[in-house]
Amino acid sequence: MNRNLFITLLIIFNIAIDQISKVIVRTTMIRGSKGQINVIKDYFQLIWVENKGAFLGMGSDMNPTLRLLFLLILPTLVLGYVVYYILKTKSLDQLSLIAFCCIVGGGIANVFDRIVFGQVTDFFYINLGGVFRTGIFNVADLSVTTGMVMLLFSGVFTNKKKEKALD
C-alpha cells in the first residue's frame, strides 16, 4: 500500500472510531454518574462527562482566551507539524509510523470536539480498587496514549538494534 495512503487511512480510522463512540454515548447514555453503566462490576464503567479542559479536566477553569490558545491553537499547530514530520521522514520504522498516526488521529478527534462542541466527550473509567484508577477518558485519549507507549517501545527497540550493530 502507498505509504501516504496508509498514513491517511490510519489517522482517519482513529478519528472515526473516536467520533462514532462519542455519538453513541451522546445518543444513548444519561450524562453523569446517574447514567453510569458497570461494564465489569465497579472495575470498568461508562460514565458520560463533558470536559472543557484537557487531560483530567486540566485547564477547564482557564479564561476563554487561554483555553483557545492552549487547547485549540497550540495543539493544532503541533498536530500539523507531526503530520508534516511523518509524511517527510521516510526513515521512520513501521511501529513509530503507526504510533504517530494514533497520536495524530486521537489529537485531531479531541480538537474537533473542542471546535464543534466547545468541550470533549469522555466516558471510560477504570478503577481497580486501590491499585489503579483513571480519570474519565475517551477513545481519542486511548489512541494518543497507545501511540505514546508504542513510541517508547520503538525507541527502546531501535536503541537495542543500534547497540547490537556497534558490537
N, C-alpha and C positions, 0 to 999 in steps of 0.2 A: 504494500500500500504506500502511496505517496506520503512522505513524512509530514508535510504541511496539512494534508487532509487528515492524517491520523491525529495530529495536534488539535485541529479544529473540532473533529468529532469527539475527542475525549473531553475537551473543555465544554462543548455543548451538552454532552451526556451528563457531566457533573452539574451543570446549571439545571438541566431538565429534571433530573431526579430530585433535586432540592425543591424546585418550584412546584412540581407535581405533589410532593409530600406536603408542602405548605398549603396548597389549595385543598387537599384532602382534610388537613387539620382544621383550616378555617371554615370548611363547609360541614364538618361532621362532629366537631367537638364543642364543648362548652368551655369558655375561657376561664382560667384559674383553677384552683385546687378543687372546686366543686365538680369540675368536669374530669377530674383525674381518672385515668384508666390504668389499672395494675396489669401489666403485661406478664411479668414474672413476679408474683407476690408484691412485696414492697421494694424489691431489688431493682426492677426496671419498670419505669412508669412513663406514661404520656401525660404531660401537663402543659396545656397551651398558655403561653405568655407572649406578650408583645414587648420587645426590648428596644428602647430608643438609644441605648448605648452600644458599646462594643462587647467584647468577651465579658461574660458575667455582669452585664449592665454597666461596666465602667464607662464613664463619660456621659451617662444619661442625664446627669444634673448640670452639664456644661451649658453655657449660654448658646443660643442657636448659631451664632457666627462661628464659634469654636467647634461646635459639633459639625457644621458644614465643612470646615477646613480639615478636621482630624478624622472624620468618619465618612466623608464623601470624596473631597478633592484629593487629599493625600493618598488614600487607598487606590483611587482610580489611576493616579499617576504611577504608583508603584506597580499595579497590575499591568498597566500599559508597558512599562519597562520590562517586566518579566516576560510578557508575550513577545516583545521585540527580542529579548535575550534568547529565548528558546527557539525562535524562528531563525535567528542568525547564527547561533552556536551549534554547528553541525557535529561537534565532537562530544556532545552530551551522551552519556550511556543511556540505555533504554529505561532503567529504573529511575534515573534523575529526570528524564523527559516526562515520564508518567507522573512522577511526583509533582513537578512544576505545573503540569496540566490540572492535577487535582487542586492544587493551591489556587491557581487562577480561576478555575471553574467555581470553586466554593466562594472565593472572594467576590467574583462578579455577581454571583447569586445574592449574596448579602448586600452588596452595594445597590443592586437592582431593587431589593426590598426597601432600602432606605430612600431611594429616589421616588419610587411609586407609592409606598405606604407611609413613609416617614419613620418607619421602625421595622424591626426584623422579627419574624415569627419564629419562636423557639418552642420545643415540645418534648424533647427526650430528657429523661432524668434517671441517673443511676445512683443507687445508694446501697452499698454492700456493708451496711452496718457501720461500725467504727473503723473499718479497714480502708474504704474508698468511697468517696461521694463526689458527684459532679454538680456543677450548676446546670441549669436547663439550657439545652443546646439544640441545634438542628442538623440536617444533612449537610449543609454547606460547611458548618463548623467541623463536622466529621471528615469531610473531604480535605479541608485545609490541614487538619491535624494528621490525617493519614499521609498526606503529601509531605509534611514536615518529618514524620517518622521515616518515611521512605528515603528522603534526602539524607537523613542521618545514617541510615543503613548503607546507602550508596556511597557516602563519604568514607565510611569505615571499610567497605569492601575495596574501594578504589585505593585507599592508603595501604591496605594489606597487599594488594596486587603490586603497587609501586615498590613496597619493601621487598617482596619476593623477587622482583625484577632486578633490584640492586644487589641481591645476594649472589 
